[in-house]
């Protein structure tokens, strides 16, 4: 894009970055345990390559804590218990705290009820979905999570931004093979990825966005003023609608435009999430299930690659490979992300040297 500087990513050791991020949240008033939990999720997200919800989001989170919009000491709690269905009030804590708690509650309850669902209200932005869905894996359970979000799409055929891409995370255990971990949304891309391209001065791939008049665009600036394209057209907007309903209406959280917009920001404590845990043992012998999952995964791996592909992989596999590489080489941070982290570090009295 003419007139914009392309930023070079700089690498920071993953453990160093996690300790630094934890210090930022402690500086904003979070307890040591909460700060460590948030930092672990943030860096795990960066390691998986979902940069928009990793360190790039931290300055905004910390700023809202310091500014009083998010309660750094907020505690989620169960406010309604109907057996296999629970409602949790997130206590205006960061969504990372609330959704971790909600999935933990679902897992604990599913041990006796076979499956359990938790609707979480009073929450805030929770980042990417994978970490929360994966909480179920060590318990021989399938984890499913979703969240609402600020509107970035029009419903299919419309030009008004009234619908979020409303992501979903699904984690299914396997035996010897890598677990299936899907972390996706029902938009072609997260808005944060468009922001990263904007920061780097890079054009967008075709199929990511529309301008404000509904025309496809590869210009990041026009995309930020316009609409994210849905995945699969009408199917994508319909599934995004369902995820928003599960996340917001079951817990009393704000839905769509009720939550706010990208000009004024999200209303504090109005986000909603939804967590579901299914105990495999309540349906099938876990060993047999994992063996059959291995068979499915190996069949997919053995598929002949189509033109332009060197192999066939499942969701979550490339993320694990990316994480292994970044643990060796360091987590990439753009100059804009490092500048934002440095500024917020000064605000909360933390030395920014670890990311310099």
Order of alpha helices (4+ residues) and beta strands (2+ residues): beta-alpha-alpha-alpha-beta-beta-alpha-beta-alpha-beta-beta-beta-alpha-beta-beta-alpha-beta-alpha-beta-beta-beta-alpha-alpha-beta-alpha
